[in-house]
Amino acid sequence: EFTMLEAYQAYGDYFTMMDLVEQLFREAALAVRGSLLFEFQGRELDMATPWRRSRLDELVSEAAGRTLTLSDEAGLRAAADEHHVLVEKGWAPGKILA
């Protein structure tokens, strides 16, 4: 199965769309579960708490345990190797990071 939602808002930017998606999930939780606090697959979820907003490089750096940037291709390749992530020779830094 695959479900996708594509939405746009006039004069809205990606921050506007982040707010929209967050509110959409809150409304869905209320409609389906009747609460913003519920258990799902053994985990307690709190949809009332604002979502963390981070850039991809921040999240990958956190997971890798060191700062990784697009300007440090050697560092990206080394981190990928340390974490056993297959990286092909011609990949650009953005593809390695993603």
NUKEDO-884252 format. One record per residue: residue number from 1; residue in three letters; z, x, y of N, C-alpha, C in turn. Coordinates in steps of 0.05 Angstrom, whole numbers, padded with zeros to 5 digits. Each point is the difference from the previous one (the first is absolute). Layout:
REM residues N
[NUM ALA [Z X Y] [Z X Y] [Z X Y]]
...
***
This chain:
REM residues 98
[1 GLU [00000 00016 -00024] [00000 -00016 00024] [00000 00017 00025]]
[2 PHE [-00013 -00010 00021] [00000 00014 00025] [00001 -00021 00022]]
[3 THR [00018 00003 00018] [00002 -00018 00023] [00001 00017 00025]]
[4 MET [-00015 -00009 00020] [-00001 00015 00025] [00000 -00019 00024]]
[5 LEU [00013 00008 00021] [00000 -00015 00025] [-00011 00018 00022]]
[6 GLU [-00019 -00010 00014] [-00011 00014 00023] [00004 -00017 00024]]
[7 ALA [00012 00011 00021] [00006 -00016 00024] [-00004 00017 00025]]
[8 TYR [-00006 -00014 00021] [-00004 00013 00026] [00013 -00017 00021]]
[9 GLN [00008 00013 00022] [00011 -00014 00023] [-00012 00011 00025]]
[10 ALA [-00011 -00017 00017] [-00013 00009 00024] [00020 00015 00017]]
[11 TYR [-00008 00023 00009] [00016 00018 00017] [00024 00011 -00014]]
[12 GLY [00002 -00003 -00026] [00022 00011 -00015] [-00007 00028 -00010]]
[13 ASP [00020 00017 -00002] [-00004 00027 -00011] [00013 00001 -00028]]
[14 TYR [00002 00024 -00011] [00012 00002 -00026] [00030 -00006 00000]]
[15 PHE [00013 00003 00022] [00028 -00008 00002] [00002 -00030 -00002]]
[16 THR [-00018 -00014 00014] [-00001 -00029 -00002] [-00004 -00010 -00028]]
[17 MET [-00018 00014 -00014] [-00006 -00008 -00028] [00024 00006 -00019]]
[18 MET [00014 00022 00006] [00024 00006 -00016] [00021 -00022 00003]]
[19 ASP [00004 -00009 00025] [00018 -00022 00005] [-00009 -00025 -00014]]
[20 LEU [-00026 -00006 00001] [-00010 -00024 -00013] [00004 00001 -00031]]
[21 VAL [-00005 00022 -00012] [00003 00003 -00029] [00030 -00003 -00008]]
[22 GLU [00017 00013 00015] [00029 -00001 -00005] [00009 -00029 00002]]
[23 GLN [-00009 -00015 00020] [00008 -00028 00003] [-00011 -00017 -00022]]
[24 LEU [-00025 00006 -00008] [-00013 -00015 -00022] [00017 00003 -00026]]
[25 PHE [00009 00024 -00006] [00017 00004 -00024] [00027 -00015 00003]]
[26 ARG [00011 00000 00024] [00025 -00015 00003] [-00004 -00030 -00005]]
[27 GLU [-00021 -00010 00012] [-00006 -00029 -00004] [-00005 -00006 -00029]]
[28 ALA [-00015 00017 -00014] [-00005 -00004 -00028] [00026 00001 -00017]]
[29 ALA [00017 00018 00007] [00026 00002 -00015] [00016 -00026 00004]]
[30 LEU [00001 -00009 00025] [00014 -00025 00005] [-00012 -00024 -00015]]
[31 ALA [-00027 -00001 00000] [-00013 -00022 -00013] [00004 00000 -00031]]
[32 VAL [-00001 00024 -00011] [00001 00003 -00029] [00028 00002 -00011]]
[33 ARG [00017 00016 00014] [00027 00005 -00010] [00022 -00015 00015]]
[34 GLY [-00007 -00011 00024] [00019 -00014 00015] [00020 00017 00015]]
[35 SER [-00005 00026 -00001] [00019 00019 00013] [-00015 00026 00006]]
[36 LEU [00010 00015 00019] [-00011 00027 00006] [00014 00021 -00017]]
[37 LEU [00021 -00007 -00015] [00014 00019 -00017] [-00002 -00011 -00029]]
[38 PHE [-00012 00016 -00017] [-00003 -00009 -00028] [-00004 00024 -00018]]
[39 GLU [00002 -00005 -00026] [-00004 00022 -00020] [-00029 -00002 -00011]]
[40 PHE [-00012 00023 -00003] [-00027 00001 -00012] [-00002 00025 -00018]]
[41 GLN [-00006 -00005 -00025] [-00002 00022 -00020] [00025 00017 00000]]
[42 GLY [00023 -00013 00002] [00025 00015 -00001] [00009 00013 00025]]
[43 ARG [-00015 -00003 00022] [00007 00012 00026] [00006 -00022 00020]]
[44 GLU [00020 00005 00016] [00007 -00018 00022] [-00019 00006 00024]]
[45 LEU [-00014 -00021 00009] [-00018 00003 00023] [00010 -00015 00023]]
[46 ASP [-00001 00012 00024] [00009 -00013 00024] [-00023 00000 00020]]
[47 MET [-00014 -00023 00001] [-00023 -00003 00017] [00008 -00004 00029]]
[48 ALA [00025 -00004 00006] [00009 -00003 00028] [00001 00027 00014]]
[49 THR [00004 00021 -00014] [00001 00027 00012] [-00028 00009 00009]]
[50 PRO [-00002 00009 00025] [-00027 00010 00009] [-00010 00022 -00019]]
[51 TRP [-00026 -00001 -00005] [-00012 00020 -00018] [-00001 00027 00014]]
[52 ARG [00003 00021 -00016] [-00004 00027 00009] [-00029 00004 00006]]
[53 ARG [-00006 00013 00023] [-00027 00006 00008] [-00004 00030 00002]]
[54 SER [-00016 00011 -00017] [-00004 00029 -00002] [-00029 00006 -00003]]
[55 ARG [-00007 00024 00008] [-00027 00010 -00004] [-00002 00011 -00029]]
[56 LEU [-00024 00001 -00011] [-00004 00010 -00027] [00010 00028 -00003]]
[57 ASP [-00006 00018 00020] [00009 00027 -00003] [00031 00003 -00001]]
[58 GLU [00014 -00018 00014] [00029 00000 00000] [00010 -00008 -00028]]
[59 LEU [-00012 -00020 -00012] [00009 -00009 -00027] [-00006 00020 -00021]]
[60 VAL [-00024 00012 00001] [-00007 00021 -00020] [00018 00024 00003]]
[61 SER [00005 00008 00025] [00018 00023 00005] [00028 -00006 -00011]]
[62 GLU [00010 -00024 00004] [00026 -00008 -00011] [00000 00002 -00030]]
[63 ALA [-00020 -00010 -00013] [-00002 00000 -00029] [-00003 00029 -00011]]
[64 ALA [-00014 00017 00015] [-00005 00027 -00009] [00024 00019 00006]]
[65 GLY [00017 -00009 00018] [00023 00017 00007] [-00006 00021 00020]]
[66 ARG [-00023 -00002 00014] [-00007 00019 00021] [-00020 -00012 00018]]
[67 THR [-00003 00011 00024] [-00018 -00011 00020] [-00029 00007 -00007]]
[68 LEU [-00017 -00020 -00002] [-00028 00003 -00006] [-00016 -00012 00023]]
[69 THR [-00020 00014 00009] [-00017 -00009 00022] [-00029 00004 -00007]]
[70 LEU [-00017 -00015 00014] [-00029 00003 -00005] [-00010 00027 00009]]
[71 SER [00014 00013 00018] [-00009 00026 00010] [00008 00023 -00019]]
[72 ASP [00015 -00006 -00021] [00008 00020 -00020] [-00012 -00005 -00027]]
[73 GLU [-00026 00005 -00003] [-00013 -00006 -00025] [00011 00016 -00023]]
[74 ALA [00007 00025 00005] [00012 00016 -00022] [00026 -00011 -00009]]
[75 GLY [00016 -00010 00019] [00026 -00012 -00007] [-00004 -00026 -00016]]
[76 LEU [-00020 -00015 00008] [-00006 -00025 -00015] [-00008 00006 -00028]]
[77 ARG [-00018 00020 -00003] [-00009 00007 -00027] [00023 00011 -00017]]
[78 ALA [00017 00016 00012] [00023 00011 -00015] [00019 -00022 -00008]]
[79 ALA [00006 -00019 00017] [00018 -00022 -00007] [-00012 -00017 -00022]]
[80 ALA [-00026 -00005 00002] [-00014 -00016 -00021] [00003 00015 -00027]]
[81 ASP [-00004 00026 00001] [00002 00015 -00025] [00028 -00001 -00011]]
[82 GLU [00020 00003 00017] [00028 -00001 -00008] [00007 -00026 -00013]]
[83 HIS [-00013 -00022 00009] [00007 -00027 -00010] [-00021 -00009 -00021]]
[84 HIS [-00016 00019 -00009] [-00020 -00005 -00021] [-00020 -00022 00007]]
[85 VAL [-00009 00000 00025] [-00020 -00018 00010] [-00026 00014 00000]]
[86 LEU [-00020 -00011 -00014] [-00026 00012 -00002] [-00015 -00002 00027]]
[87 VAL [-00008 00023 00011] [-00015 00001 00025] [-00025 00015 -00005]]
[88 GLU [-00023 -00012 00007] [-00025 00014 -00004] [-00005 00019 00023]]
[89 LYS [-00017 00020 -00005] [-00005 00022 00019] [-00010 -00010 00027]]
[90 GLY [-00018 -00018 00001] [-00012 -00008 00026] [00014 -00022 00015]]
[91 TRP [00024 -00008 -00009] [00014 -00021 00014] [00011 00009 00027]]
[92 ALA [-00003 -00018 00020] [00010 00005 00027] [00030 -00005 00000]]
[93 PRO [00014 00011 00020] [00029 -00004 00001] [00009 -00029 -00001]]
[94 GLY [-00014 -00018 00013] [00007 -00028 00000] [-00001 -00012 -00028]]
[95 LYS [-00019 00007 -00016] [-00002 -00010 -00027] [00022 00012 -00017]]
[96 ILE [00007 00025 00004] [00021 00012 -00015] [00027 -00014 00006]]
[97 LEU [00005 -00005 00025] [00024 -00013 00009] [00002 -00029 -00012]]
[98 ALA [-00022 -00014 00000] [00000 -00028 -00010] [00003 00000 -00030]]
***
